Amino acid sequence: MVGDKNIISLPSSLNYRHLNNFGYDLYGDDMKCDKLQDDLKKRHSNIENFCLKLTGILKKFDNLKITSLSDNDRCSVVIYWMYDTIFKDIIDKKVHDDILSFIGYISNLFQHFHEEKKCPFQGNLTDKGVFYKMKMLYYYGIDYDSIVVQQNNLLFECTEDYSNYIKAYVQTYNDIEAECKGNSSSLYCSLLEEIKRIKYKNDLSKLEYCTPLLKEGHEFRSEMGDHNSDEEEAETSYAPITSGSNVGLSVVFSLLGILFISSIFYK
């Protein structure tokens, strides 16, 4: 995990670490996970670990310590975590090469839990590009309020990683918003409308992001033994700029941003 304290304290990052590290695999369903591997005709530690975590998470669904876009939307957090893990730990690592068939078997795990936990399975996120755009849009929705609070904090210190992280959020949001104006049938257009409804007082397309504190200046102060207070240092660490970017670079930046944020959650 990237060590930037501002990034790792955002709700989306806290959610991801919680689902991965809390130990939900200890509550997993061994019998269902054995059957899954039998159905797939393949036994692999990545499949087993994923299945045990997923079934454990579903069993403890009502007690999950996660932040969602709305009070009754924790299922979406689980779904995005599920697909992200499938892509990175199973599909990308060639453990199983057919996500459509894999998702078909995973849907069976949800049948029992859906009635009890009200977490319907979502099987239409098998396109990797579409999924990562939707995940990024959803995470921006749940991180937005925390980002605003962070950047208004007098002790806030902007870093290059953090600035790039926020730029990627805003650029992806703007790209999706522009796309949905001409084609509202895309999967992420309904999510965009939901975010706008929930964040109706805020325009997420205009979030201002910070200018990173120059590394050279930071290193110079360290060498000189500068022991000024964090409050004094913070005065030079935040300089808001507009979120508009060069149109010719917007698509490239958005793609790089998605890869950047995805790598943060994976490490």
C-alpha positions in Angstrom: 0.0 0.0 0.0 1.3 3.5 -0.9 2.3 5.2 2.4 0.8 8.6 1.7 -1.1 9.3 4.9 -3.8 11.4 3.0 -4.6 8.6 0.6 -4.7 5.7 3.0 -7.0 7.7 5.3 -9.7 8.1 2.6 -12.9 6.0 3.0 -12.3 3.9 -0.2 -8.8 2.9 1.0 -10.0 2.1 4.5 -12.8 0.0 3.0 -10.4 -1.9 0.9 -7.9 -2.6 3.7 -10.7 -3.7 6.0 -12.2 -6.2 3.6 -8.8 -7.6 2.8 -7.2 -7.7 6.2 -9.9 -8.1 8.8 -9.8 -11.9 8.7 -13.2 -12.5 7.0 -11.7 -15.7 5.5 -11.9 -17.2 9.0 -15.7 -17.0 8.6 -15.7 -18.4 5.1 -17.6 -21.4 3.9 -15.2 -24.2 3.2 -17.7 -26.5 1.6 -18.9 -23.9 -0.9 -15.4 -23.0 -1.7 -14.4 -26.6 -2.3 -17.4 -26.9 -4.6 -16.4 -23.8 -6.5 -13.0 -25.2 -7.2 -14.5 -28.5 -8.2 -16.9 -26.7 -10.6 -13.9 -24.8 -12.0 -11.9 -28.0 -12.3 -9.0 -26.2 -10.8 -7.6 -25.8 -7.3 -5.5 -22.8 -6.5 -4.7 -20.8 -3.4 -5.8 -17.6 -5.0 -9.3 -19.0 -5.8 -9.6 -20.5 -2.3 -8.5 -17.3 -0.5 -10.8 -15.2 -2.6 -13.8 -17.5 -2.0 -13.2 -17.8 1.8 -13.0 -14.0 2.1 -16.0 -13.4 -0.1 -18.2 -15.9 1.8 -17.0 -14.7 5.1 -17.8 -11.1 4.1 -21.2 -12.1 3.0 -21.8 -14.0 6.3 -20.8 -10.9 8.3 -22.5 -8.5 5.9 -24.6 -6.7 8.6 -21.5 -6.0 10.7 -19.1 -4.7 8.0 -17.2 -1.6 9.1 -17.2 0.1 5.7 -18.3 3.5 4.3 -20.7 3.4 1.3 -22.3 6.0 -0.9 -25.6 5.8 0.9 -26.8 4.1 4.1 -28.2 1.1 2.3 -25.5 0.7 -0.3 -22.8 -1.4 1.4 -23.5 -4.2 -1.1 -21.9 -2.0 -3.9 -18.7 -1.8 -1.8 -18.5 -5.6 -1.6 -19.3 -6.0 -5.3 -16.5 -3.5 -6.4 -14.1 -5.3 -4.0 -15.1 -8.6 -5.4 -14.5 -7.7 -9.1 -11.3 -5.9 -8.3 -9.9 -9.0 -6.6 -11.1 -11.4 -9.3 -9.4 -9.3 -12.0 -6.1 -8.8 -10.1 -5.7 -12.1 -8.3 -7.3 -14.5 -10.7 -7.8 -13.2 -14.2 -4.6 -11.1 -14.6 -2.5 -13.8 -12.9 -3.9 -16.4 -15.4 -5.3 -18.5 -12.5 -8.5 -18.7 -14.6 -8.8 -17.1 -18.0 -12.5 -16.8 -18.5 -14.2 -14.2 -16.3 -17.6 -14.9 -17.7 -17.6 -18.5 -16.6 -16.0 -17.6 -13.3 -18.6 -15.0 -12.6 -21.3 -17.5 -13.4 -20.0 -19.8 -10.7 -19.6 -16.9 -8.2 -23.2 -15.9 -8.7 -24.2 -19.2 -7.1 -22.5 -18.1 -3.9 -24.8 -15.1 -3.7 -28.1 -17.0 -4.1 -28.2 -18.1 -0.4 -26.9 -14.7 1.0 -29.1 -12.5 -1.2 -32.4 -13.4 0.5 -31.0 -13.0 4.0 -28.6 -10.1 3.5 -30.3 -8.2 0.7 -27.1 -8.1 -1.4 -28.0 -8.8 -5.0 -25.4 -10.2 -7.3 -24.2 -7.9 -10.1 -22.9 -9.9 -13.1 -22.5 -7.1 -15.7 -19.1 -5.7 -14.8 -17.0 -8.3 -16.7 -15.6 -5.7 -19.1 -12.4 -4.6 -17.3 -12.3 -1.1 -18.7 -15.9 -0.4 -17.8 -15.5 -1.9 -14.4 -12.5 0.2 -13.4 -14.2 3.4 -14.6 -17.2 2.6 -12.5 -15.1 1.7 -9.5 -13.2 4.9 -9.7 -16.4 6.9 -10.1 -18.0 5.2 -7.1 -14.8 5.6 -4.9 -14.7 9.3 -5.8 -18.3 9.6 -4.6 -17.5 8.2 -1.2 -14.2 10.0 -0.9 -15.3 13.4 -2.0 -16.4 14.8 1.4 -13.2 13.5 3.1 -11.0 15.1 0.4 -12.7 18.5 1.0 -12.1 18.2 4.7 -8.5 17.2 4.2 -7.6 20.1 1.9 -9.3 22.6 4.2 -7.2 21.4 7.2 -4.5 23.9 8.1 -2.1 21.0 8.8 -2.7 19.4 5.4 0.5 18.8 3.3 0.0 18.1 -0.3 2.2 15.4 -2.0 2.7 14.5 -5.6 0.9 11.1 -5.1 -2.1 12.7 -3.5 -2.3 15.5 -6.1 -2.2 12.9 -8.9 -4.8 10.8 -7.1 -7.3 13.6 -6.9 -6.6 14.8 -10.5 -7.4 11.2 -11.7 -10.7 11.3 -9.8 -11.8 14.6 -11.2 -10.7 13.8 -14.8 -12.5 10.4 -14.7 -15.6 12.1 -13.4 -15.5 14.8 -16.1 -14.9 12.2 -18.9 -17.8 10.1 -17.7 -20.1 13.1 -17.4 -19.2 14.2 -20.9 -19.8 10.7 -22.3 -23.2 10.4 -20.6 -24.5 13.6 -22.1 -24.4 11.9 -25.5 -25.1 8.3 -24.4 -27.0 7.8 -21.2 -27.2 4.0 -21.7 -23.7 3.3 -20.5 -23.5 1.4 -17.2 -21.8 4.2 -15.3 -24.3 6.9 -16.3 -26.9 5.6 -13.8 -24.1 5.6 -11.1 -23.2 9.2 -12.1 -26.9 10.3 -11.7 -27.0 8.6 -8.3 -23.9 10.4 -7.2 -25.3 13.7 -8.4 -28.5 13.1 -6.5 -26.7 12.2 -3.2 -24.1 15.0 -3.6 -26.7 17.5 -5.0 -25.1 20.5 -3.3 -21.7 19.8 -4.6 -20.3 19.8 -8.1 -17.7 17.1 -8.1 -16.4 18.2 -11.5 -15.0 21.3 -10.0 -13.1 20.0 -7.1 -9.9 21.9 -6.6 -6.8 19.9 -6.1 -3.5 20.9 -4.5 0.0 21.7 -5.8 2.5 19.3 -4.3 5.1 20.6 -1.8 8.4 20.8 -3.6 10.6 17.9 -2.6 13.8 20.0 -2.9 12.4 22.5 -0.4 11.4 19.8 2.0 14.8 18.1 1.8 16.6 21.5 2.3 14.6 22.2 5.4 15.4 18.7 6.8 19.1 19.2 6.2 19.1 22.6 7.9 17.4 21.1 10.9 14.3 23.1 10.5 12.0 22.3 13.4 9.2 24.8 12.7 5.8 23.7 13.6 3.6 21.7 11.2 1.2 24.7 11.1 4.0 26.9 9.6 5.0 24.3 7.1 1.4 23.7 6.0 1.1 27.3 4.9 3.2 26.6 1.8 2.0 23.1 1.2 -1.5 23.9 -0.3 -2.2 26.0 -3.3 -5.5 25.3 -5.0 -5.7 25.3 -8.7 -8.6 24.8 -11.1 -9.4 21.2 -12.1 -9.6 22.0 -15.8 -6.9 20.3 -17.9 -5.6 20.5 -21.5 -8.3 18.8 -23.6 -5.7 17.1 -25.8 -4.2 15.3 -22.7 -7.5 14.5 -20.9 -8.0 11.0 -22.2 -4.4 10.0 -21.7 -4.4 11.4 -18.2 -7.7 9.7 -17.3 -6.3 6.3 -18.3 -3.1 6.8 -16.4 -5.1 7.9 -13.4 -7.2 4.8 -13.4 -4.0 2.7 -13.5 -2.5 4.8 -10.7 -5.4 4.5 -8.3 -5.9 0.8 -9.2 -2.2 0.1 -8.3 -2.7 1.8 -4.9 -5.5 -0.5 -3.9 -3.6 -3.6 -5.1 -0.4 -3.0 -3.2 
